[in-house]
């Protein structure tokens, strides 16, 4: 479960930081905010979770 925990940590920490920075939930002022936040979450998952998440080969 370390992979899932890492990804959840990225999700919640980036969302909280974006909410603090914007003063409202990302996406309330437009789709661009939401997409930018999702890109940051994805970047966090790629950079911070690569060591704990195994790459799985699709069928």
Contact map, one row per residue, 1 for C-alpha under 8 A:
11111000000000000000000000000000000000000000000000000000000
11111100000000000000000000000000000000000000000000011000000
11111110000000000000000000000000000000000000000010011000000
11111111000000000000000000000000000000000000000000000000000
11111111100000000000000000000000000000000000000000000000000
01111111110000000000000000000000000000000000100110010000000
00111111111000000000000000000000000000000000100010000000000
00011111111100000000000000000000000000000000000000000000000
00001111111110000000000000000000000000000000000000000000000
00000111111111000000000000000000000000001001100000000000000
00000011111111100000000000000000000000001000000000000000000
00000001111111110000000000000000000000000000000000000000000
00000000111111111000000000000000000000000000000000000000000
00000000011111111100000000000000000010011000000000000000000
00000000001111111110000011000000000010001000000000000000000
00000000000111111111000000000000000000000000000000000000000
00000000000011111111100000000000000000000000000000000000000
00000000000001111111110011000000000010000000000000000000000
00000000000000111111111111000000000000000000000000000000000
00000000000000011111111100000000000000000000000000000000000
00000000000000001111111000000000000000000000000000000000000
00000000000000000111111111000000000000000000000000000000000
00000000000000000011111110000000000000000000000000000000000
00000000000000000011011111010000000000000000000000000000000
00000000000000100110011111110000000000000000000000000000000
00000000000000100110010111111000110010000000000000000000000
00000000000000000000000011111111111000000000000000000000000
00000000000000000000000111111110100000000000000000000000000
00000000000000000000000001111110100000000000000000000000000
00000000000000000000000000111111110000000000000000000000000
00000000000000000000000000111111111000000000000000000000000
00000000000000000000000000100111111100000000000000000000000
00000000000000000000000001111111111110000000000000000000000
00000000000000000000000001100111111111000000000000000000000
00000000000000000000000000100011111111100000000000000000000
00000000000000000000000000000001111111110000000000000000000
00000000000001100100000001000000111111111000000000000000000
00000000000000000000000000000000011111111100000000000000000
00000000000000000000000000000000001111111110000000000000000
00000000000001000000000000000000000111111111000000000000000
00000000011001100000000000000000000011111111100000000000000
00000000000000000000000000000000000001111111110000000000000
00000000000000000000000000000000000000111111111000000000000
00000000010000000000000000000000000000011111111110000000000
00000110010000000000000000000000000000001111111111000000000
00000000000000000000000000000000000000000111111111000000000
00000000000000000000000000000000000000000011111111000000000
00000100000000000000000000000000000000000001111111100000000
00100110000000000000000000000000000000000001111111111000000
00000000000000000000000000000000000000000000111111111100000
00000000000000000000000000000000000000000000000111111100000
01100100000000000000000000000000000000000000000011111100000
01100000000000000000000000000000000000000000000011111110000
00000000000000000000000000000000000000000000000001111111000
00000000000000000000000000000000000000000000000000001111100
00000000000000000000000000000000000000000000000000000111110
00000000000000000000000000000000000000000000000000000011111
00000000000000000000000000000000000000000000000000000001111
00000000000000000000000000000000000000000000000000000000111
